[in-house]
Amino acid sequence: MNLFLAPIQGMTIACYRNAFARIFGGIDAYYTPFIATADMKKVSDLLLKDLLPERNDAGVKIVPQLLSNNGTDFSIFASAIVDMGYNEINWNIGCPFPRVTHKKKGSGILPYPDMIKKSLDIACADSSYTITVKMRLGLDDPEDGMRVIEVLNEYPLGGVIIHARTGIQMYTGNVDLNLFEALTSACKHEITYNGDIFTYADFLRISLRFPFIKNFMLGRGALRDPFLPSAIKGQIIPYANKISMIIHFHDEVFNYYKNILSGEKHLCDKMKEFWVYMSVHTDKDGKLMKKVKKCQTSADYLKAANQILHSSDLWSDSPLI
């Protein structure tokens, strides 16, 4: 069984992935936040900076992800990424955000299987890399997904990751396991399950229903509870170690952004994103998160964050420990 960390824009960049891998482990491959392709003959190094080998810990498997609806653009960017030493590229046709979907990208391309076919005709002509696909059940019509699967079956892909929601759902409502099963049954490629694995019980329920699925992608669940991947893998971490691990993780992320961001408000805003996930378990009544949100200086932020990180009362009933 393999566990993958989902790409989350603005969060799972190299510093976050490196710290997560060193401190928590349990993840077999880390998918990068998408890089949007564009019509250019040469790809700017700035667009690929998160993939630089020197920014990523050796031994951690990284899978770059591209957001595209044009096979030529995809191939140009993929070739540049291959030159950096990567041999697998993930195509994002699942992003649900309207600013993406209205351009017929992400899950916005799912109603247009002919566009997907045209893109893959070009992208798959290059054998120097393997393409995997991350998709949803459809944009708003569940029939979209089945038509897309029929197209994907025509190509030598390395696998298909299916988030068991439609794009229009974003991250609301329930995953549709029945439709996921229908798409999985129709797909000739190796399948990875994605969607709403927040606890070990969630993983157990889904893995028992789909015993033939050997790959699982964790997203918000792993960011909320970074011990979840290890727990799924059967690794027991002593209680005494867990709080110090969380503090270590927070400090690595904070110090990274402190060194690269200009302006204290910018730093505070970035760390507020960090707590959007972690506070689910550590600040259930939201009182401390309100303090974090009001911070405008690093001193104020650290005072609020330390209340969360160093208060044993806050951890007493947390799933994180």
C-alpha positions in Angstrom: 0.0 0.0 0.0 1.2 3.5 -0.9 0.2 6.8 0.7 0.5 10.0 -1.3 0.3 13.6 0.0 -2.1 15.7 -2.1 -0.9 19.0 -3.6 -2.5 21.9 -1.8 -1.8 25.3 -3.3 0.2 27.7 -1.1 0.8 25.0 1.5 2.6 21.9 0.4 5.7 23.6 -1.1 9.2 22.2 -0.7 9.9 23.5 2.9 6.6 22.0 4.1 7.1 18.7 2.3 10.7 18.4 3.6 9.7 19.1 7.2 6.7 16.7 7.0 8.9 13.9 5.6 11.7 14.3 8.2 9.4 14.8 11.2 6.3 12.7 10.6 7.0 10.4 7.6 4.5 7.8 6.4 4.1 9.3 2.9 5.5 7.5 -0.1 5.2 10.3 -2.6 4.6 14.1 -2.4 2.7 15.7 -5.2 3.6 19.4 -5.8 1.1 22.2 -6.1 0.2 22.6 -9.7 2.3 24.7 -12.1 0.0 26.3 -14.7 1.4 25.9 -18.2 1.5 28.8 -20.7 2.3 29.4 -24.3 6.1 29.8 -24.3 9.0 28.3 -26.1 11.2 28.2 -23.0 10.0 27.7 -19.5 11.1 30.3 -17.0 13.3 28.8 -14.2 11.2 30.9 -11.8 8.1 28.8 -12.6 9.9 25.6 -11.6 11.7 26.9 -8.5 9.8 24.6 -6.2 11.1 21.6 -8.1 14.8 22.5 -7.8 16.7 19.4 -6.5 18.5 21.6 -3.9 15.2 22.6 -2.4 13.9 19.1 -2.0 15.4 16.5 0.4 17.1 13.6 -1.3 15.3 10.4 -0.9 11.8 12.0 -0.8 9.8 11.1 -3.9 8.4 14.2 -5.6 5.8 14.2 -8.3 5.4 17.5 -10.2 1.9 18.5 -11.2 0.9 20.5 -14.3 -2.4 22.4 -14.8 -3.0 22.6 -18.6 -5.6 22.2 -21.3 -3.1 22.2 -24.2 -0.9 19.3 -25.1 1.9 21.3 -26.7 2.2 23.6 -23.6 2.1 20.5 -21.4 4.9 18.8 -23.4 7.1 21.9 -23.2 6.8 22.2 -19.5 7.1 18.5 -19.0 10.4 18.4 -21.0 11.8 21.2 -18.8 10.8 19.2 -15.7 12.4 16.0 -17.1 15.6 18.0 -17.6 15.6 18.6 -13.8 15.6 14.8 -13.2 12.0 13.9 -12.9 10.3 11.1 -14.8 6.7 11.3 -13.7 4.4 14.2 -14.4 0.9 14.4 -12.9 -1.8 16.2 -15.0 -4.4 18.1 -12.9 -7.8 17.8 -14.4 -9.5 17.9 -11.0 -9.0 21.4 -9.5 -12.5 22.6 -8.5 -11.8 26.4 -8.1 -13.9 28.6 -10.4 -10.9 30.8 -11.4 -9.5 27.6 -12.9 -12.6 25.8 -14.2 -13.9 28.7 -16.1 -10.8 28.5 -18.3 -11.6 24.8 -19.1 -8.7 23.7 -16.9 -8.7 21.5 -13.8 -12.2 19.9 -13.5 -13.4 22.5 -16.0 -12.0 20.3 -18.8 -13.9 17.2 -17.7 -17.0 18.0 -19.8 -14.8 18.2 -22.9 -13.3 14.7 -23.4 -12.2 15.7 -27.0 -9.9 18.4 -25.5 -8.5 15.8 -23.1 -7.9 13.4 -26.0 -6.2 16.1 -28.1 -3.9 17.0 -25.2 -3.0 13.4 -24.5 -2.3 12.7 -28.2 0.5 15.3 -28.0 1.7 14.8 -24.4 1.9 11.0 -24.6 4.0 11.2 -27.8 7.0 11.9 -25.6 8.2 8.7 -23.9 10.8 10.4 -21.7 8.2 10.7 -18.9 5.2 8.9 -17.5 1.9 10.8 -17.1 -0.5 10.2 -14.3 -3.8 12.0 -14.0 -5.6 13.5 -11.0 -9.3 14.0 -11.7 -12.8 14.3 -10.1 -16.0 12.4 -10.8 -17.0 15.2 -13.2 -17.5 18.9 -13.2 -21.2 19.0 -12.4 -22.5 16.0 -14.4 -21.3 12.6 -13.0 -21.5 11.3 -16.6 -18.5 13.5 -17.4 -16.2 11.2 -15.4 -17.2 8.0 -17.3 -16.6 9.6 -20.7 -13.2 10.8 -19.5 -12.3 7.4 -18.2 -13.1 6.0 -21.7 -10.6 8.5 -23.2 -7.9 7.8 -20.5 -8.1 4.1 -21.3 -6.7 4.7 -24.7 -3.3 6.0 -23.4 -0.3 4.4 -21.6 -0.8 6.3 -18.3 1.0 5.5 -15.1 -2.2 5.7 -13.0 -5.3 7.7 -12.3 -6.1 9.5 -9.0 -9.8 10.0 -8.5 -11.2 12.5 -5.9 -14.6 11.1 -5.2 -16.5 14.4 -5.6 -17.6 16.5 -8.6 -15.8 19.8 -9.2 -18.9 21.8 -8.5 -19.0 20.3 -5.0 -15.5 21.8 -4.2 -14.9 20.3 -0.8 -18.4 20.3 0.5 -21.0 17.5 0.7 -20.1 13.8 0.8 -17.8 11.8 -1.4 -19.8 9.5 -3.8 -18.3 6.0 -3.3 -20.8 4.4 -5.6 -19.8 6.6 -8.5 -16.1 6.2 -7.6 -16.6 2.4 -7.8 -18.2 2.7 -11.2 -15.3 4.8 -12.6 -12.8 2.4 -11.0 -14.5 -0.6 -12.6 -14.3 1.1 -16.0 -10.7 2.2 -15.7 -7.9 0.1 -17.1 -5.2 2.0 -15.1 -4.0 1.7 -11.5 -6.3 3.7 -9.3 -5.5 5.9 -6.3 -8.4 6.9 -4.0 -8.6 10.5 -2.8 -11.2 12.2 -0.7 -12.3 12.6 3.0 -9.7 10.4 4.8 -9.5 12.4 8.0 -9.0 9.5 10.5 -7.8 6.0 10.6 -11.4 4.9 10.8 -12.1 6.7 7.5 -9.2 4.9 5.9 -10.3 1.5 7.3 -13.9 2.0 6.0 -12.8 2.9 2.5 -10.0 0.3 2.2 -12.4 -2.4 3.4 -14.9 -1.4 0.8 -12.3 -1.3 -2.0 -9.7 -4.0 -1.1 -8.3 -3.9 -4.6 -7.2 -0.2 -4.1 -3.5 -0.1 -3.0 -2.9 3.6 -3.3 -4.5 6.4 -1.2 -4.0 10.1 -1.4 -4.3 12.2 1.8 -5.0 15.9 1.6 -6.7 18.0 4.3 -6.7 15.0 6.6 -2.9 14.8 6.7 -2.5 18.6 7.1 -4.9 18.5 10.0 -3.4 15.5 11.6 0.2 14.9 10.4 0.4 11.7 12.4 -2.4 10.1 10.3 -0.1 8.7 7.5 2.1 6.9 10.1 -0.9 5.6 12.0 -2.3 4.1 8.8 1.1 2.5 8.2 0.8 0.9 11.7 3.6 3.1 13.2 3.1 3.9 16.9 4.6 7.2 18.1 4.9 7.6 21.8 2.6 10.3 23.3 5.6 12.1 24.8 7.1 12.7 21.4 4.1 14.0 19.6 3.8 17.5 21.0 7.5 18.2 20.5 7.2 16.9 16.9 4.4 19.4 16.2 6.4 22.2 17.8 9.4 21.2 15.7 7.3 21.2 12.5 5.7 24.6 13.2 9.1 26.1 14.0 10.7 24.8 10.7 7.8 26.2 8.6 7.8 29.5 10.5 11.5 30.1 10.3 11.5 29.3 6.6 8.9 31.9 5.9 10.5 34.4 8.3 13.7 34.2 6.2 12.1 34.6 2.7 9.1 36.9 3.3 9.3 40.7 3.6 7.0 42.4 6.0 5.7 41.0 9.3 2.1 41.1 8.1 3.0 38.9 5.2 4.6 36.4 7.5 1.6 36.4 9.8 -0.8 35.9 6.9 1.2 32.9 5.7 1.2 31.3 9.2 -2.6 31.8 9.5 -2.9 29.4 6.5 -0.9 26.9 8.5 -3.3 27.1 11.4 -6.4 26.8 9.2 -5.7 23.1 9.1 -4.0 22.4 12.5 -6.5 24.4 14.6 -9.2 21.9 13.7 -7.8 19.6 16.4 -6.0 22.0 18.7 -8.4 24.9 19.0 -11.9 23.5 18.7 -13.7 26.5 20.1 -11.8 28.8 17.8 -10.8 31.3 20.5 -7.1 31.1 19.9 -7.5 31.1 16.2 -9.3 34.4 16.5 -6.1 35.7 18.2 -3.9 34.3 15.5 -6.1 36.0 12.8 -5.7 39.4 14.5 -1.9 39.2 14.6 0.0 41.8 12.6 3.5 41.3 14.0 5.6 38.2 14.5 5.8 38.9 18.2 2.0 38.9 18.5 1.8 35.8 16.3 4.4 33.8 18.3 2.6 34.7 21.6 -0.7 33.4 20.2 0.9 30.3 18.6 2.8 29.4 21.8 -0.5 29.4 23.7 -1.5 26.6 21.3 1.8 24.8 21.1 2.8 24.8 24.8 -0.6 24.4 26.6 -1.1 20.8 27.7 -4.8 21.5 28.3 -5.3 22.1 24.6 -3.8 18.7 23.7 -5.5 16.6 26.3 -8.3 15.3 24.0 -6.7 16.0 20.6 -6.7 13.2 18.0 -3.1 14.4 17.2 -1.9 12.7 20.4 
